[in-house]
Amino acid sequence: MTKYKSGAVIGAGVVGLAIAAELSAAGLCDELWVLEKEASFGRGTSSRNSEVIHAGLYYPPSSLKARLCVEGRERIYDLCRRHQIVHRPIGKLIVAADDQEVANLNHIEGNARACGVPIEQLSQEKIRSLEPAITCCSALYSPRSGIVDSHGLMQHFHRQAARHNTEFVFNTAVTGIARQNGRYLVETQTVDGEPFTLEADLVVNAAGLYSDQIASLAGFRYQLHYCKGCYFSVNQSKAHLCSHLIYPAVGEHSVSLGVHVGFDLTGRMRLGPDAHYIERNEDYSVPIELKDPFYEAAHRYLPFLEPEDLAPEMSGIRPKLQGPGEPFADFVIRQDLPQFINCVGIDSPGLTSSPAIASYVRSLVQ
């Protein structure tokens, strides 16, 4: 087995944490450092998402997203069972409200089967028994979809990495990367402006929204697009009217999975996220003007919903390699230089895929 004197993981979101846990548990580095510009782990995209465990229905069968989502889904369920991480495998309905969405539903079903994902066509009787309060003309059921405590999952990865002598360095931004005598000089600066240089034999770039910028420091050109998604909470008096995740049947080339019903682990219902491209800044405001479009999108299959039931909740930003109007873009997880691995464009299903991404990175390292 290849072993390195020192390694650095850049970024402490769920993917960076999973990678650190995997590499350190395998004993691949005598010293492993995790460098994070925020004051703690999981402060970016990893803490601003729907916390859904995706089954792997939507991604092209030959893609990394499809493969790593399916593998990561089962790994997360196993981790949650073994380590008492809060989760609920509540299942998901994908619903069609008109003929076009029925066609979309048929495509989703075919794609899911091609990816080896369990999927079930529902009769109207079965739809009514599962979700009597919704309206749709056709639906699929995904039994392997669920929700997870994303912070609890990140805490697990953090504990695992720390247990195997990983050092976490927070409030520290990476400002330069150079290769010298077969090693990497990783230049950093603390929040107080103090610089220091870390020497590493192995570097993994898992910097999320900033992964293209980190890659550029080492001479690689990637271009991320910021795609913002907002959420609206639903009046708690209506939360009991649904018990599953409920998604609209979006088209093959949709940039998002549509405004859908989700739940947090306390049972609170919310709608979202939507998707719209923004300039490169971390603007997490939720404009009240989005309330009407959210209501109109959801009311098509949630007839009990009233406009006054919705309130702005939170937003997140996806680091997408797919720009506006562009076709599907897969994860980039690539060894661009010896022992330098870039993880770029890790948008949804990045949370679900995180333990499988970590295993994939380990295979590249070894």
Beta strands, then each sheet from edge to edge (+ up, - down):
strand 1: 4-10
strand 2: 29-35
strand 3: 52-53
strand 4: 87-88
strand 5: 92-96
strand 6: 120-122
strand 7: 138-142
strand 8: 146-148
strand 9: 166-169
strand 10: 172-180
strand 11: 183-190
strand 12: 195-200
strand 13: 202-205
strand 14: 225-234
strand 15: 245-248
strand 16: 261-263
strand 17: 269-271
strand 18: 276-278
strand 19: 310-320
strand 20: 332-337
strand 21: 340-344
sheet 1: 9+ 2+ 1+ 13+ 21+ 20-
sheet 2: 3+ 8- 4+
sheet 3: 6+ 7- 5+ 15+
sheet 4: 10+ 11- 12+
sheet 5: 16+ 17- 14+ 18-
sheet 6: 16+ 17- 14+ 19-
end
